[in-house]
Amino acid sequence: VRAALRVPLSEQLAVLLVLHVFASMLTRAVQTFTTSFVFAGEAGTLAGGNAAFVSLLVGSGAASLWIGGLSDRMDRNRLGIVISVVTAVLLGSTLLLPESLSLPVLLVWFFLIGVTTYAVMPVKNALASGYSGRGYSGGAFGLFQTASAVGSAAAPALFGVLADRWG
């Protein structure tokens, strides 16, 4: 613990750490509530909700492979910003989905959401590695994994309260 706390937190790394907590919250909230969202309003069946969740996970895996490689070849800051904006637009647009969408359309929709919500993670990892400084990438990785766990643990409870309140 003492060694992990000695990781020098540059301003960029500290901001990235806070953003990572929120990105982890977003990812876990989407994963937690996809099945119930699709079951409750869109597809109307538990099998449809589970299929949407699987589609989301497949999209997440595809993002890790695809965007991980892109983050090595592109400007990481711009890539992270573009991915974040696309994610916000897709998630916000989910509120506008008509309830009459077919399950195949929903599966594609949640695949895309899986891609965008997870795509920021490889970019964040690449940025953190660059900002951590020589000899501290392992400690920075530990801090980011802890931040991810905190965000992931908080999201279901927080968004569960919001879901109870606003549906």
C-alpha atoms as a printed R data frame, in Angstrom:
    type eleno elety resid chain resno       x       y       z
1   ATOM     1    CA   VAL     A     1   0.000   0.000   0.000
2   ATOM     2    CA   ARG     A     2   2.785   2.399   0.891
3   ATOM     3    CA   ALA     A     3   4.503   1.787  -2.471
4   ATOM     4    CA   ALA     A     4   1.235   2.340  -4.340
5   ATOM     5    CA   LEU     A     5   0.734   5.636  -2.563
6   ATOM     6    CA   ARG     A     6   4.177   6.811  -3.681
7   ATOM     7    CA   VAL     A     7   3.133   6.943  -7.332
8   ATOM     8    CA   PRO     A     8   3.652  10.569  -8.323
9   ATOM     9    CA   LEU     A     9   0.270  11.898  -9.382
10  ATOM    10    CA   SER     A    10   0.794  14.473 -12.087
11  ATOM    11    CA   GLU     A    11  -2.142  16.730 -12.796
12  ATOM    12    CA   GLN     A    12  -2.919  14.726 -15.939
13  ATOM    13    CA   LEU     A    13  -2.781  11.417 -14.104
14  ATOM    14    CA   ALA     A    14  -4.994  12.685 -11.270
15  ATOM    15    CA   VAL     A    15  -7.638  13.953 -13.718
16  ATOM    16    CA   LEU     A    16  -7.459  10.699 -15.653
17  ATOM    17    CA   LEU     A    17  -7.887   8.755 -12.397
18  ATOM    18    CA   VAL     A    18 -11.079  10.666 -11.537
19  ATOM    19    CA   LEU     A    19 -12.395  10.219 -15.083
20  ATOM    20    CA   HIS     A    20 -11.665   6.515 -14.798
21  ATOM    21    CA   VAL     A    21 -13.864   6.245 -11.719
22  ATOM    22    CA   PHE     A    22 -16.735   7.777 -13.701
23  ATOM    23    CA   ALA     A    23 -16.041   5.636 -16.783
24  ATOM    24    CA   SER     A    24 -16.086   2.526 -14.585
25  ATOM    25    CA   MET     A    25 -19.349   3.656 -13.019
26  ATOM    26    CA   LEU     A    26 -20.878   4.161 -16.448
27  ATOM    27    CA   THR     A    27 -19.704   0.803 -17.749
28  ATOM    28    CA   ARG     A    28 -20.936  -1.111 -14.699
29  ATOM    29    CA   ALA     A    29 -24.277   0.736 -14.610
30  ATOM    30    CA   VAL     A    30 -24.928  -0.066 -18.257
31  ATOM    31    CA   GLN     A    31 -23.944  -3.705 -17.725
32  ATOM    32    CA   THR     A    32 -26.083  -3.972 -14.603
33  ATOM    33    CA   PHE     A    33 -29.268  -2.515 -16.059
34  ATOM    34    CA   THR     A    34 -29.236  -3.615 -19.718
35  ATOM    35    CA   THR     A    35 -31.177  -6.815 -19.090
36  ATOM    36    CA   SER     A    36 -33.869  -5.153 -16.983
37  ATOM    37    CA   PHE     A    37 -34.136  -2.179 -19.373
38  ATOM    38    CA   VAL     A    38 -34.751  -4.441 -22.367
39  ATOM    39    CA   PHE     A    39 -37.008  -6.789 -20.389
40  ATOM    40    CA   ALA     A    40 -39.112  -4.012 -18.866
41  ATOM    41    CA   GLY     A    41 -39.823  -1.954 -21.936
42  ATOM    42    CA   GLU     A    42 -38.268  -2.870 -25.180
43  ATOM    43    CA   ALA     A    43 -38.233  -6.635 -25.885
44  ATOM    44    CA   GLY     A    44 -40.509  -7.667 -23.027
45  ATOM    45    CA   THR     A    45 -38.883 -11.052 -22.445
46  ATOM    46    CA   LEU     A    46 -36.138 -12.181 -20.127
47  ATOM    47    CA   ALA     A    47 -34.496 -14.034 -23.025
48  ATOM    48    CA   GLY     A    48 -34.480 -10.777 -25.018
49  ATOM    49    CA   GLY     A    49 -32.955  -8.912 -22.089
50  ATOM    50    CA   ASN     A    50 -30.266 -11.551 -21.658
51  ATOM    51    CA   ALA     A    51 -29.537 -11.557 -25.396
52  ATOM    52    CA   ALA     A    52 -29.066  -7.775 -25.275
53  ATOM    53    CA   PHE     A    53 -26.670  -8.193 -22.350
54  ATOM    54    CA   VAL     A    54 -24.637 -10.798 -24.245
55  ATOM    55    CA   SER     A    55 -24.554  -8.480 -27.267
56  ATOM    56    CA   LEU     A    56 -23.266  -5.706 -24.998
57  ATOM    57    CA   LEU     A    57 -20.495  -7.978 -23.690
58  ATOM    58    CA   VAL     A    58 -19.492  -9.061 -27.200
59  ATOM    59    CA   GLY     A    59 -19.275  -5.377 -28.166
60  ATOM    60    CA   SER     A    60 -17.124  -4.726 -25.111
61  ATOM    61    CA   GLY     A    61 -14.714  -7.470 -26.102
62  ATOM    62    CA   ALA     A    62 -14.555  -6.226 -29.683
63  ATOM    63    CA   ALA     A    63 -13.768  -2.726 -28.420
64  ATOM    64    CA   SER     A    64 -10.886  -3.955 -26.323
65  ATOM    65    CA   LEU     A    65  -9.237  -5.610 -29.310
66  ATOM    66    CA   TRP     A    66  -9.977  -2.889 -31.854
67  ATOM    67    CA   ILE     A    67  -9.516   0.282 -29.812
68  ATOM    68    CA   GLY     A    68  -6.494  -1.077 -27.953
69  ATOM    69    CA   GLY     A    69  -4.655  -1.214 -31.265
70  ATOM    70    CA   LEU     A    70  -5.947   2.194 -32.347
71  ATOM    71    CA   SER     A    71  -4.717   3.793 -29.128
72  ATOM    72    CA   ASP     A    72  -1.189   2.779 -30.102
73  ATOM    73    CA   ARG     A    73  -1.438   4.461 -33.511
74  ATOM    74    CA   MET     A    74  -3.614   7.535 -32.924
75  ATOM    75    CA   ASP     A    75  -3.609  10.606 -30.712
76  ATOM    76    CA   ARG     A    76  -4.917   9.128 -27.459
77  ATOM    77    CA   ASN     A    77  -6.427  12.343 -26.129
78  ATOM    78    CA   ARG     A    78  -8.487  12.931 -29.265
79  ATOM    79    CA   LEU     A    79  -9.486   9.283 -29.488
80  ATOM    80    CA   GLY     A    80 -10.667   9.329 -25.863
81  ATOM    81    CA   ILE     A    81 -12.687  12.497 -26.432
82  ATOM    82    CA   VAL     A    82 -14.320  11.164 -29.601
83  ATOM    83    CA   ILE     A    83 -15.199   7.866 -27.918
84  ATOM    84    CA   SER     A    84 -16.664   9.692 -24.914
85  ATOM    85    CA   VAL     A    85 -18.837  11.945 -27.083
86  ATOM    86    CA   VAL     A    86 -20.097   9.008 -29.163
87  ATOM    87    CA   THR     A    87 -20.865   7.080 -25.968
88  ATOM    88    CA   ALA     A    88 -22.833  10.016 -24.529
89  ATOM    89    CA   VAL     A    89 -24.844  10.393 -27.742
90  ATOM    90    CA   LEU     A    90 -25.653   6.670 -27.946
91  ATOM    91    CA   LEU     A    91 -26.613   6.383 -24.298
92  ATOM    92    CA   GLY     A    92 -28.685   9.564 -24.429
93  ATOM    93    CA   SER     A    93 -30.397   8.341 -27.580
94  ATOM    94    CA   THR     A    94 -31.391   5.155 -25.776
95  ATOM    95    CA   LEU     A    95 -33.998   7.221 -23.936
96  ATOM    96    CA   LEU     A    96 -35.594   8.018 -27.290
97  ATOM    97    CA   LEU     A    97 -35.888   4.435 -28.516
98  ATOM    98    CA   PRO     A    98 -39.441   3.479 -29.430
99  ATOM    99    CA   GLU     A    99 -40.785   0.537 -27.455
100 ATOM   100    CA   SER     A   100 -41.669  -1.249 -30.681
101 ATOM   101    CA   LEU     A   101 -38.077  -2.004 -31.707
102 ATOM   102    CA   SER     A   102 -37.422  -5.576 -32.745
103 ATOM   103    CA   LEU     A   103 -34.981  -7.692 -30.809
104 ATOM   104    CA   PRO     A   104 -32.432  -7.840 -33.676
105 ATOM   105    CA   VAL     A   105 -32.320  -4.026 -33.757
106 ATOM   106    CA   LEU     A   106 -31.857  -3.955 -29.980
107 ATOM   107    CA   LEU     A   107 -29.051  -6.480 -30.204
108 ATOM   108    CA   VAL     A   108 -27.195  -4.265 -32.676
109 ATOM   109    CA   TRP     A   109 -27.920  -1.206 -30.524
110 ATOM   110    CA   PHE     A   110 -26.493  -2.795 -27.377
111 ATOM   111    CA   PHE     A   111 -23.526  -4.190 -29.291
112 ATOM   112    CA   LEU     A   112 -22.696  -0.592 -30.279
113 ATOM   113    CA   ILE     A   113 -23.189   0.603 -26.718
114 ATOM   114    CA   GLY     A   114 -20.881  -2.183 -25.532
115 ATOM   115    CA   VAL     A   115 -18.258  -1.023 -28.015
116 ATOM   116    CA   THR     A   116 -18.456   2.626 -27.003
117 ATOM   117    CA   THR     A   117 -18.773   2.227 -23.238
118 ATOM   118    CA   TYR     A   118 -15.773  -0.078 -23.095
119 ATOM   119    CA   ALA     A   119 -13.657   1.564 -25.819
120 ATOM   120    CA   VAL     A   120 -12.446   4.294 -23.503
121 ATOM   121    CA   MET     A   121 -10.720   1.770 -21.217
122 ATOM   122    CA   PRO     A   122  -7.799   0.810 -23.509
123 ATOM   123    CA   VAL     A   123  -7.290   4.493 -24.322
124 ATOM   124    CA   LYS     A   124  -7.264   5.323 -20.614
125 ATOM   125    CA   ASN     A   125  -4.766   2.556 -19.935
126 ATOM   126    CA   ALA     A   126  -2.455   3.838 -22.666
127 ATOM   127    CA   LEU     A   127  -2.728   7.418 -21.385
128 ATOM   128    CA   ALA     A   128  -2.096   6.325 -17.793
129 ATOM   129    CA   SER     A   129   0.980   4.411 -18.846
130 ATOM   130    CA   GLY     A   130   2.310   7.499 -20.608
131 ATOM   131    CA   TYR     A   131   1.512   9.878 -17.737
132 ATOM   132    CA   SER     A   132   2.737   7.628 -14.914
133 ATOM   133    CA   GLY     A   133   6.417   8.244 -15.379
134 ATOM   134    CA   ARG     A   134   9.294   5.858 -15.656
135 ATOM   135    CA   GLY     A   135   9.268   3.156 -12.996
136 ATOM   136    CA   TYR     A   136   5.711   3.846 -11.829
137 ATOM   137    CA   SER     A   137   3.479   2.227 -14.452
138 ATOM   138    CA   GLY     A   138   2.790  -0.798 -12.214
139 ATOM   139    CA   GLY     A   139   1.802   1.391  -9.271
140 ATOM   140    CA   ALA     A   140  -0.345   3.568 -11.518
141 ATOM   141    CA   PHE     A   141  -2.015   0.446 -12.900
142 ATOM   142    CA   GLY     A   142  -2.812  -0.612  -9.329
143 ATOM   143    CA   LEU     A   143  -4.329   2.780  -8.570
144 ATOM   144    CA   PHE     A   144  -6.449   2.628 -11.715
145 ATOM   145    CA   GLN     A   145  -7.645  -0.892 -10.958
146 ATOM   146    CA   THR     A   146  -8.643   0.267  -7.475
147 ATOM   147    CA   ALA     A   147 -10.438   3.284  -8.950
148 ATOM   148    CA   SER     A   148 -12.221   0.937 -11.337
149 ATOM   149    CA   ALA     A   149 -13.349  -1.271  -8.454
150 ATOM   150    CA   VAL     A   150 -14.645   1.739  -6.507
151 ATOM   151    CA   GLY     A   151 -16.579   3.073  -9.490
152 ATOM   152    CA   SER     A   152 -17.910  -0.365 -10.378
153 ATOM   153    CA   ALA     A   153 -19.046  -1.035  -6.814
154 ATOM   154    CA   ALA     A   154 -20.818   2.304  -6.442
155 ATOM   155    CA   ALA     A   155 -22.660   2.317  -9.774
156 ATOM   156    CA   PRO     A   156 -25.329  -0.365  -9.223
157 ATOM   157    CA   ALA     A   157 -26.442   1.140  -5.915
158 ATOM   158    CA   LEU     A   158 -26.451   4.714  -7.217
159 ATOM   159    CA   PHE     A   159 -28.192   3.934 -10.486
160 ATOM   160    CA   GLY     A   160 -30.543   1.508  -8.744
161 ATOM   161    CA   VAL     A   161 -31.823   4.390  -6.616
162 ATOM   162    CA   LEU     A   162 -32.217   6.502  -9.764
163 ATOM   163    CA   ALA     A   163 -34.042   3.659 -11.526
164 ATOM   164    CA   ASP     A   164 -36.416   3.278  -8.576
165 ATOM   165    CA   ARG     A   165 -37.104   6.985  -8.588
166 ATOM   166    CA   TRP     A   166 -37.428   7.668 -12.326
167 ATOM   167    CA   GLY     A   167 -37.902   4.261 -13.912
